[in-house]
């Protein structure tokens, strides 16, 4: 499905499944954010086509220290592998 790529000050802060709401108006990104959106789309497309295993995008991670620790651990899971919540803990 469609996704929303949300950026702030030249970094991605959120990627999520797009919401189909009629009252939401699109935001025109700045030139720098437009280029970042295009690069994110390119890298995500390559990933879903099986041609990319790692991303090289500027991220601005927002969350509690606990969440940041969990995300850091999740990023260490090798491509194509899965682990359980218990193993992650």
C-alpha positions in Angstrom: 0.0 0.0 0.0 0.9 3.7 0.1 3.2 5.1 2.8 3.8 8.5 4.3 7.4 9.6 4.7 7.6 12.3 7.3 10.7 14.5 7.5 11.9 17.4 9.7 15.0 19.5 9.0 16.6 17.1 6.5 16.0 13.8 8.4 13.3 11.2 8.3 11.3 11.1 11.6 8.6 8.6 10.6 7.6 6.2 7.9 4.1 4.7 8.2 1.3 3.2 6.2 -0.6 6.1 4.6 -4.0 6.9 6.0 -6.8 7.3 3.5 -8.6 10.4 4.9 -10.4 12.8 2.7 -9.8 15.8 5.0 -6.0 15.5 5.0 -4.3 18.0 2.7 -0.8 17.1 1.2 2.1 19.1 2.5 4.6 20.4 -0.1 8.1 19.6 1.2 11.0 21.9 1.0 13.5 21.3 -1.8 15.9 19.4 0.6 13.0 17.4 2.0 11.7 16.6 -1.5 15.2 15.2 -2.4 15.2 13.1 0.8 11.7 11.8 0.0 12.8 10.7 -3.4 15.9 9.0 -2.1 13.8 7.2 0.6 11.4 6.0 -2.1 14.3 4.8 -4.2 15.9 2.9 -1.3 12.6 1.4 -0.2 11.7 0.3 -3.7 15.1 -1.4 -4.0 14.6 -3.1 -0.6 11.1 -4.5 -1.6 12.5 -5.7 -4.9 15.2 -7.6 -3.1 18.1 -5.4 -4.4 18.9 -3.6 -1.1 19.7 -5.0 2.4 20.8 -1.8 4.2 19.6 1.8 4.2 21.6 5.0 4.0 19.2 7.7 5.0 19.4 10.4 7.7 17.2 9.6 10.6 16.0 11.7 13.5 14.9 9.0 16.0 12.2 10.3 18.4 11.1 8.2 21.4 11.8 7.2 24.9 15.2 5.9 25.9 13.6 2.4 26.2 12.2 2.5 22.7 15.5 3.8 21.3 17.3 0.9 22.9 14.8 -1.6 21.5 15.2 -0.1 18.0 19.0 -0.2 18.3 18.8 -3.9 19.1 16.3 -4.6 16.3 18.7 -3.0 13.8 21.3 -5.7 14.7 19.0 -8.5 13.4 20.6 -9.7 10.2 18.8 -9.3 6.9 16.3 -12.1 6.2 16.4 -13.4 9.8 13.7 -13.2 12.5 13.8 -13.5 16.2 11.1 -13.7 18.9 10.2 -10.9 21.3 11.8 -13.1 24.1 15.1 -13.3 22.2 15.1 -9.6 21.7 14.5 -9.0 25.4 
